[in-house]
Amino acid sequence: MLKWALIFFVVSVIAGFFGFSGVSAGAARISRWLFFIALAVFALFLILGLLAGELIF
């Protein structure tokens, strides 16, 4: 998921450089959403991993 966020970020930067502001804004929005979803999934797995570690030990 972070790979796709990075791809959309690069597309956004390139589109902004060439003046395609609509494409740039859309790609930036998609990139931002994917990043925050990946961050939330990471936090969830981190919490679940810590709780599972406490149950085993």
Secondary structure by P-SEA (a helix, b strand, c coil): caaaaaaaaaaaaaaaaacaaaaaaaaaaaaaaaaaaaaaaaaaaaaaaaaaaaaac
